[in-house]
Amino acid sequence: MRLLLIFTTIGGNVAQASVVPSLSIGGITPDLPLILTVFVALRRGPELGCIVGFFAGFLQDVAGGGLIGVQALTKALAGFAMGLLVGRFWVTSPLVQVPGLVLLTLAEGVGRFLLLQFFHYPVSLGSLLMHVVLPQALYNGFIGAACVAAAEAVEAARRRGWA
Amino acid sequence: MRSRRFGLLVSVLLVSLLLLTAQVRGGGAGRAGDLVAMVLTPVQSLLVKIHRGAIGLWSSYADWKGVRRDNAALRTEAEQLRVQALQHAETERENVRLRRLLELRQRLPLSTLAGEVVGRESGGWVRALTVNRGRGSGVAQQTPVIVPEGLVGRVVQVRPGASVVQLINDPASTVGAVVQRTRTPGLVEGDAGGVVRFKFMARDGAQVARGDYIVTSGLGSLFPKGLPVGRVVAIEDKGSALFHFAVVAPAVDFARVEEVLLLTGQTNQDMTALFGADG
């Protein structure tokens, strides 16, 4: 299981750098490591969500060449928060998971912006939300919905195979 | 459990903040920032290599997909061009046929009606064509039907919008004809096998030879005189029989007839010259 999580984290990062740019729409790409973090958190709880989020964000920070630790922190928080929600709210339904992913992307974006304020990030929140965070949140929601549908299909096929 | 959970979160946050602080503060003092860079540079290099490999792999796949798509598009285009070329060639052939028909129509000294073949019956019992000219166009029974190569047959059935043309190789067809070279008279008949025969009196046998052209005689005023019927390819000598037969290769390839002229008018003129000196 640990090996699978390591592969998921590294694979998500590699895919983000190689495959995801080709999915760009108007310069906006989905945040695959965040989507994977959310799915891990939903299925494995806040601890693993936090750890996977931290490493996924850390790898993104390292690969991106910016301040190392920003995305590690925000994604760790996102993974932890999503993992906590599993016990408190009915988040096993795709109808909740997908909007949850959109909201979490927005929250992660706002969190990242707030953190960057300590380092004198020059762009305004409104512009960032309008041009980056909100479109990416919607895109993440769309990709998340596709992933949920695919996971459901695989699960159904597996159940039929066992029956 | 709960404290462990939040302990993990706090640890992770602390590590992140430590990393951030080390980088920012390190810019001034140098040591902490350099340490972070020293530790992370090999990781960064490794990541770059992995990313480069993955990008290369993905680009190859994307290129392959592009080539496949282009290939499919080019195949479709080639198919369309082939169909267009065929249509073009078909139109050109139709043009040639129609031009020849028009030239013949202009040369003929009688009124004609152009028609298109819309049906074919060549099973053996009956050999006929259906043309898209009928009672509405003024077509009458027994109207001769020709093409630029020669005689096709005659109308045996007239319907409101179409006519049935009995071919000269139909088993029931009989056409009065002569050998163009010797003027030997006889009858051109079809048979069940589709062979066209020229039936002539045995006493005239010496006057019919292979290669002779058979044209309509004009007797009986059904067919105008001089319409090409075909060329003698063999003589069937029946010994002492009253009639002998010559096997005739029809001037017209009935299987390929697509447009015809229906001779609606009448003329006494010999039309041999209008179809060429040798029929």
Interface residues (C-beta under 8 A of the other chain):
Chain A: I10 N13 V14 A15 A17 S18 V19 S22 P46 E47 C50 I51 F54 L59 V62 A63 G65 L67 I68 G69 V70 A72 L73 A76 L77 F80 L115 F119
Chain B: R4 R5 L8 L9 V12 L13 V15 S16 L17 L18 L19 L20 Q23 V24 V36 L40 V43 Q44 L47 V48 I50 H51 A54 I55 L57 W58 A62
